[in-house]
Amino acid sequence: MKKINIIIILLIIITTGVYAQNTTQARSVLDKTAGILNRKGGLSINFSMTSSKTETISGIIAIKGKKYNVRTSQAIVWFNGKTQWTYMKNTNEVNITTPSQAQQQMMNPYAFINIYRSGYNLSMKTQGKNYVVHMTAQNKSIQEIYVTINKSTYIPSAVKIRQGSVWTSISISNFITKNQSDNIFTFRSKDYPNAEIVDLR
């Protein structure tokens, strides 16, 4: 009986050690990715997003820190780090909101960079030329995130997010480091003089 207990204890110690090492490795990979994505001047990417609740949305997003500017065939979104403006082309309407962290995540494929350090358990596996980092949380609006990251460049190529029972998949391409003007992250009403402004804050 004592031998069995010792074996169980050893297995627990070994498993805990392996899990801790895997968590450390996952955090290290995300730290390197964060260093690239948090480039001071900003960057731009092409993306395609699908979920069980929406049709596929494709477009281009410019990012600078927490700020983003998204352009698709249906809409244009500006976010200056606090306020978000969404221009719907089919209705010529601009909605003004203060998006939650979860809402920012759905608009910005790289928003996970600002949340992985707190409140998420991390694990990681290798898949071909990529790392796949798995983030899980108990008390967050986004319960799970999978991030596929290139092993040599540390640039993400895909993000998969779960909110409740709904999964959203985002594929990322054409990563370009480019200095972004702060002006592109704020809506300018003079550019859309006939648009109806709806303040939902």
Helices and strands as residue ranges (DSSP letters): H 2-37, E 43-51, E 57-64, E 67-72, E 75-79, E 84-88, E 93-97, H 101-107, G 111-114, E 121-127, E 130-136, E 144-150, E 156-163, E 166-177, G 182-185, G 189-191, E 196-199
